[in-house]
Amino acid sequence: MAIPEFLYRGTPRRDVDRFTPKEEVGGRLVVSASPDRTTAIKFVVPIEGLKVKIGTLGDTHYYICADEEKFKEKDTGGSIYLLPPNGFDPAPEVGANVWVNPNSVIPIGKEEIPSAFEAMVKAGVKVYFVSEEIFERFRNFPENRLEILKPLIPENNKQEGQ
């Protein structure tokens, strides 16, 4: 696998000088990032306390949330940081677009994101605000995710008036 020129890390924080390993992957603490900017955008809203599923189906990025009101409260924007690829390795056990590094990482650049929702829509992420029932079906039956989403209208289309 080719090493990317840089990696992206989305976060609600705007003041990061250094990312320290805090996420556990494979029994070790790591910093995670993605070679895909669209993947990183989906992490600008803090997911703590939100019922969300984030991922891709084929080439389509999705963001499923069962609490629209709480999402809107938490979407105060954030940043996407550019990270050097040194020390990062792909982590397919976490996700196709996830790379991890067991060391602290100093960002080499930053893009301010005023609204995660607007950035996701602009990047083509299909954003769905769904009922608890649909969320649970989506979470518990991964083999049926495409069928579960098919009748739903993403917020992107609602924003465009479709």
C-alpha positions in Angstrom: 0.0 0.0 0.0 1.3 3.4 -1.0 2.2 5.8 1.8 0.0 9.0 1.5 1.7 12.4 1.4 -0.2 13.3 4.5 -3.2 12.2 6.7 -6.3 14.0 7.9 -7.6 14.1 11.4 -11.0 15.7 12.2 -11.7 16.9 15.7 -14.0 19.5 17.4 -10.9 21.0 18.9 -9.3 24.1 17.2 -6.2 24.3 19.4 -4.2 21.1 19.0 -0.4 21.4 19.0 0.2 17.7 19.4 -2.0 14.5 19.2 -1.1 12.0 21.8 -2.1 8.3 21.6 -5.5 8.0 23.4 -7.5 5.5 21.3 -7.1 1.8 21.9 -6.6 -0.4 18.8 -5.3 -3.9 19.1 -4.4 -3.5 22.7 -2.3 -0.4 22.3 -3.0 3.3 22.4 -2.7 5.1 19.1 -3.4 8.3 17.2 -5.7 7.7 14.3 -6.0 9.5 11.0 -7.2 8.9 7.4 -5.7 9.5 4.0 -9.3 10.5 3.1 -10.4 14.1 4.0 -14.1 13.1 3.8 -13.6 10.4 6.4 -12.0 13.0 8.7 -14.8 15.5 8.3 -17.2 13.0 9.9 -15.3 13.3 13.2 -15.5 17.0 13.7 -18.7 16.7 15.8 -17.9 15.0 19.1 -19.6 11.6 19.1 -19.7 11.1 22.9 -23.3 10.9 23.9 -24.6 10.7 20.3 -26.1 7.6 18.7 -24.1 7.6 15.5 -22.8 5.1 12.9 -20.1 6.4 10.6 -18.7 4.7 7.6 -18.9 3.9 3.9 -21.1 1.7 1.7 -19.2 1.2 -1.5 -18.0 4.6 -2.5 -20.7 6.4 -0.5 -19.8 8.0 2.9 -22.6 8.0 5.4 -23.3 9.6 8.8 -26.3 8.1 10.6 -27.6 9.9 13.8 -30.5 9.1 16.0 -30.6 12.4 17.8 -30.8 15.4 15.4 -31.3 18.0 18.2 -28.2 16.8 20.2 -26.2 16.7 17.0 -27.0 20.3 16.2 -26.1 21.4 19.7 -22.7 19.6 19.4 -22.0 20.9 15.9 -20.0 24.0 16.9 -17.4 23.3 14.2 -13.8 22.3 14.7 -10.7 21.5 12.6 -9.2 19.1 10.2 -5.5 18.7 10.9 -2.9 17.6 8.3 -0.6 15.0 9.9 2.7 13.7 8.5 2.5 10.0 7.5 5.7 9.0 9.4 5.0 6.3 11.9 1.4 5.6 10.7 0.3 2.2 9.5 -3.0 1.1 7.9 -5.4 -0.4 10.4 -7.9 -2.4 8.4 -9.3 -3.9 11.5 -10.7 -0.5 12.4 -11.7 0.7 8.9 -10.6 0.8 5.3 -9.6 4.5 5.6 -8.0 4.4 9.1 -4.2 4.6 9.8 -2.8 4.5 13.3 0.4 5.7 15.0 1.5 4.6 18.5 3.5 7.9 18.9 2.5 11.5 19.5 2.1 13.4 16.3 2.6 17.1 15.6 0.2 18.5 13.0 1.7 20.2 9.9 -1.4 22.1 8.9 -5.0 22.9 9.9 -8.3 23.7 8.1 -11.0 25.4 10.2 -14.5 23.9 9.8 -17.3 26.3 10.9 -20.0 23.6 10.7 -19.4 19.8 10.5 -22.8 19.3 9.0 -22.2 21.8 6.2 -18.7 20.4 5.6 -20.1 16.9 5.4 -22.9 17.9 2.9 -20.4 19.8 0.8 -18.0 16.8 0.7 -20.9 14.5 -0.3 -21.4 12.6 2.9 -24.9 11.3 3.1 -26.2 12.5 6.4 -29.3 10.8 7.9 -31.2 11.8 11.0 -33.2 8.7 11.8 -35.5 7.3 14.5 -34.2 5.1 17.3 -35.9 2.1 15.6 -34.1 2.7 12.2 -30.8 3.4 14.0 -31.0 0.1 15.9 -31.8 -1.8 12.7 -28.9 -0.2 10.9 -26.5 -0.9 13.8 -27.7 -4.5 14.4 -28.0 -5.7 10.8 -25.0 -4.5 8.9 -25.7 -6.9 6.0 -29.0 -5.0 5.4 -27.6 -1.4 5.6 -28.2 -0.6 1.9 -31.8 -1.8 2.1 -32.4 0.2 5.3 -31.1 3.4 3.8 -32.7 3.0 0.3 -36.1 4.5 1.2 -34.6 7.3 3.4 -33.9 10.8 2.1 -30.5 12.1 3.2 -30.4 15.6 4.7 -28.2 16.6 1.7 -31.2 16.2 -0.6 -33.5 18.0 1.8 -31.0 20.9 1.8 -31.0 21.1 -2.0 -34.8 21.1 -2.0 -35.1 17.6 -3.6 
